[in-house]
Amino acid sequence: MNPIADIGAGDAAAIHTLITDVDDTLTTDGALTAAAYASLEQLKHAGLRVIVTTGRPAGWCDHIARMWPVDAVVGENGALCFWYDREKRRLACRHSLCGGGLKANRERLDAVAQKVLREVPGTALASDQFCRIYDLAIDYCEDVPRLGDESVDAVVRIMQEAGMTAKVSSIHVNGWFGTHDKLSMSRWLIQELYGVDLDSERARFVYAGDSPNDSPMFSHFPFSVGVANVRDFVGKMDALPRYVTAGRSGRGFSELVSLLVARRARTPAA
């Protein structure tokens, strides 16, 4: 992983969209700092699109899309997305399932949840599970004493044996039925809202994250950036970011934003 100062000035100036994770990328010790929020506003004032991608639930995404200075939110690890049309004053969303499919999915999630709680001592449902639609989130360190790697691995194994996709974030083990992820829904969203092919223009995006569930995004984007705490997961990730900040969490995010905005101001994009 290279320092973010190695991102070329011309490359930084050509970036038109920043996609970012939330927990431990934007937030610090579980809270969104004033500095990190100000950095989101700074991006908007500089003319960059801002897309949030997160494992957090639909209920959070509704709030973020309405209240934060962002263009859209991909939630529950790619199961859905929200965006707020400020001209029409209307929230819009896209879901992976509907109707009976959602009910059946919920029953399967509940069965796996009970197995995890029964077989892996110390785990708990994430406190935000009540406002999730597609995703099962097992807390291993947010509101419970931190569990060891063996317990986390056991949760992943139970989910996978049930046919789920399982990803480890910095606070939860998230599991879901289906092949969607942050990248697949981001690809749909960018095309639908802006008519931009994410794959052909991926050199004009930067992705910021911090943990194993960001690996698909890290591997896809040439300008993938980990805040410094991504180093905590070295050896546990399928793909590491190409660049890394000096600061951890929200401070690292602000460091990245400052670099992008400064280089964009000095070298206007074509």
C-alpha positions in Angstrom: 0.0 0.0 0.0 1.4 3.4 -1.1 0.8 6.7 0.7 -2.0 8.8 -0.9 0.6 11.5 -1.8 1.6 9.1 -4.6 -1.7 9.7 -6.4 -0.8 11.9 -9.4 -2.1 15.4 -9.6 -3.6 14.8 -13.0 -5.2 11.6 -11.9 -6.7 13.2 -8.8 -8.0 16.1 -10.8 -9.8 13.7 -13.2 -11.7 12.0 -10.4 -15.4 12.9 -10.5 -16.9 10.6 -7.9 -15.8 9.5 -4.4 -17.4 6.3 -3.0 -16.9 5.7 0.7 -17.7 3.2 3.4 -19.1 4.5 6.7 -18.0 2.6 9.8 -14.4 3.3 10.8 -13.8 5.1 7.5 -16.0 8.1 8.0 -16.7 7.5 11.7 -14.2 7.5 14.5 -14.8 5.3 17.6 -18.4 4.8 16.4 -19.2 8.5 15.9 -19.3 10.8 12.8 -17.0 13.7 13.7 -17.6 17.3 12.7 -14.4 17.2 10.6 -15.5 14.1 8.6 -18.9 15.6 8.0 -17.3 18.9 6.9 -15.2 16.9 4.5 -18.3 15.5 2.8 -19.5 19.0 2.3 -16.1 20.0 1.0 -16.4 17.4 -1.7 -19.8 18.6 -2.7 -18.6 22.2 -2.9 -15.7 21.1 -5.0 -18.1 19.5 -7.5 -17.5 15.8 -6.8 -20.3 13.2 -6.5 -20.3 11.4 -3.2 -21.8 7.9 -2.9 -21.9 6.2 0.5 -21.7 2.3 0.5 -22.3 0.5 3.8 -23.3 -2.6 5.5 -25.7 -0.5 7.7 -29.4 -1.0 7.4 -32.2 0.4 5.2 -33.4 2.6 8.1 -30.0 4.3 8.3 -29.8 4.7 4.5 -33.1 6.6 4.5 -31.7 9.1 7.0 -28.3 9.4 5.2 -29.8 10.0 1.8 -32.1 12.7 3.1 -29.9 14.5 5.6 -26.2 14.1 4.6 -24.4 16.1 1.8 -24.2 13.0 -0.4 -25.7 12.0 -3.7 -26.8 8.4 -2.9 -26.4 5.6 -0.5 -25.9 1.8 -1.1 -26.9 -0.1 1.9 -27.0 -3.6 3.5 -23.9 -4.5 1.5 -25.5 -3.9 -1.9 -29.1 -5.2 -1.3 -30.6 -1.7 -1.8 -29.9 1.9 -2.6 -31.5 5.2 -1.8 -31.2 8.7 -3.3 -33.0 12.0 -2.6 -34.3 14.0 -5.5 -34.0 17.5 -4.1 -35.9 19.1 -7.0 -38.9 16.9 -6.5 -38.3 16.6 -2.7 -38.7 12.9 -2.9 -36.8 9.9 -1.7 -36.2 7.2 -4.3 -34.9 3.6 -3.7 -34.2 0.3 -5.5 -34.6 -3.1 -3.8 -33.2 -6.5 -4.7 -36.4 -8.3 -3.7 -40.1 -7.6 -3.2 -43.3 -9.1 -1.8 -43.1 -12.8 -0.9 -39.4 -13.0 -1.6 -38.8 -10.6 1.3 -40.8 -12.7 3.7 -39.1 -15.9 2.8 -35.7 -14.2 3.0 -36.5 -13.0 6.5 -37.5 -16.4 7.7 -34.1 -17.8 6.4 -32.2 -15.0 8.1 -33.9 -15.6 11.4 -33.1 -19.3 11.4 -29.4 -18.6 10.8 -29.4 -15.9 13.5 -30.7 -18.3 16.1 -28.0 -20.9 15.1 -25.2 -18.3 15.5 -26.4 -17.0 18.8 -26.8 -20.6 20.1 -23.4 -21.8 18.9 -21.1 -18.9 19.2 -21.0 -17.5 22.8 -20.7 -13.8 23.2 -22.3 -12.9 19.9 -25.4 -10.7 19.6 -27.6 -9.4 17.0 -26.4 -5.9 15.9 -28.4 -3.2 17.6 -29.6 -1.9 14.3 -30.9 -5.3 13.1 -34.5 -4.2 13.7 -34.2 -1.8 10.7 -32.5 -4.2 8.3 -34.4 -5.8 5.4 -32.0 -8.2 3.6 -29.1 -8.5 5.9 -28.2 -10.4 9.1 -25.6 -8.5 11.2 -23.9 -10.2 14.1 -22.1 -8.0 16.5 -18.6 -9.1 17.5 -17.3 -5.8 19.0 -19.6 -2.8 18.6 -21.9 -3.3 21.7 -20.4 -6.6 23.0 -16.9 -7.3 24.4 -14.6 -7.9 21.4 -14.6 -11.6 20.3 -11.5 -13.4 19.1 -10.8 -14.4 15.5 -12.0 -18.0 16.2 -15.4 -16.7 17.1 -15.6 -14.4 14.1 -14.5 -17.3 11.9 -17.2 -19.5 13.4 -19.9 -17.0 12.6 -18.7 -16.8 9.0 -18.6 -20.6 8.7 -22.2 -20.9 10.0 -23.4 -18.3 7.5 -21.6 -19.9 4.6 -22.9 -23.4 5.5 -26.4 -22.0 5.3 -25.7 -20.7 1.7 -25.1 -17.1 2.6 -22.5 -14.6 1.5 -20.6 -13.6 4.6 -18.4 -10.5 5.0 -16.5 -9.2 8.0 -16.6 -5.5 8.7 -14.8 -3.6 11.4 -17.7 -4.2 13.9 -20.1 -6.9 12.5 -20.2 -10.1 10.5 -22.8 -9.5 7.8 -24.5 -12.3 6.0 -27.0 -12.3 3.2 -28.6 -14.6 0.6 -27.7 -13.6 -2.9 -24.7 -12.5 -5.0 -25.1 -8.8 -4.6 -22.4 -6.7 -3.0 -21.4 -3.0 -2.7 -19.9 -3.1 -6.2 -22.8 -4.6 -8.1 -25.3 -2.1 -6.7 -22.9 0.8 -7.1 -22.6 -0.2 -10.8 -26.4 -0.1 -11.3 -26.8 3.2 -9.4 -24.1 5.1 -11.3 -25.5 3.9 -14.6 -29.1 4.7 -13.7 -28.6 8.1 -12.1 -25.8 9.5 -14.2 -25.6 7.4 -17.4 -22.0 6.5 -16.5 -20.5 3.1 -17.0 -18.6 2.5 -13.7 -16.3 -0.1 -15.3 -15.1 1.9 -18.2 -14.7 5.0 -16.1 -13.3 3.4 -13.0 -10.1 5.5 -13.2 -12.3 8.5 -12.5 -13.6 7.1 -9.2 -11.9 6.8 -5.8 -13.0 4.4 -3.2 -12.4 4.8 0.5 -12.7 1.9 3.0 -11.2 0.1 6.0 -12.0 -3.6 6.3 -12.4 -7.0 4.6 -15.9 -6.3 3.3 -14.4 -3.5 1.2 -12.1 -5.9 -0.7 -14.3 -6.1 -3.9 -14.2 -2.4 -4.2 -10.5 -2.2 -3.4 -9.7 -4.7 -6.2 -11.9 -2.9 -8.7 -10.8 0.7 -8.5 -7.2 1.8 -9.4 -7.6 4.6 -6.9 -8.7 2.6 -3.9 -7.7 4.1 -0.6 -7.7 2.6 2.9 -7.7 4.8 6.0 -4.8 3.8 8.2 -6.7 1.3 10.3 -7.0 -1.0 7.3 -3.6 -2.2 8.4 -5.3 -4.0 11.3 -6.7 -6.4 8.7 -3.6 -7.2 6.7 -3.6 -10.9 6.1 -7.3 -11.2 6.6 -8.5 -9.6 3.3 -8.9 -10.8 -0.3 -7.6 -7.5 -1.6 -5.9 -4.5 0.0 -6.2 -0.9 -1.2 -3.6 0.5 -3.5 -3.1 3.6 -1.3 -3.4 4.3 2.5 -3.7 7.4 4.6 -1.5 8.4 7.5 -4.6 9.0 9.7 -7.0 6.5 11.0 -10.8 6.5 10.5 -12.4 9.9 10.0 -9.1 11.7 10.2 -7.8 9.6 7.3 -10.9 10.3 5.3 -10.4 14.0 5.8 -6.8 13.7 4.7 -7.9 12.0 1.5 -10.5 14.7 0.8 -8.1 17.5 1.4 -5.7 16.0 -1.1 -8.4 15.5 -3.8 -9.8 19.0 -3.4 -6.5 20.7 -3.4 -5.3 18.9 -6.6 -8.6 19.4 -8.3 -8.4 23.2 -7.6 -4.8 23.4 -9.0 -5.4 21.1 -12.0 -9.1 21.5 -13.3 -10.4 18.2 -14.8 -11.0 18.0 -18.5 
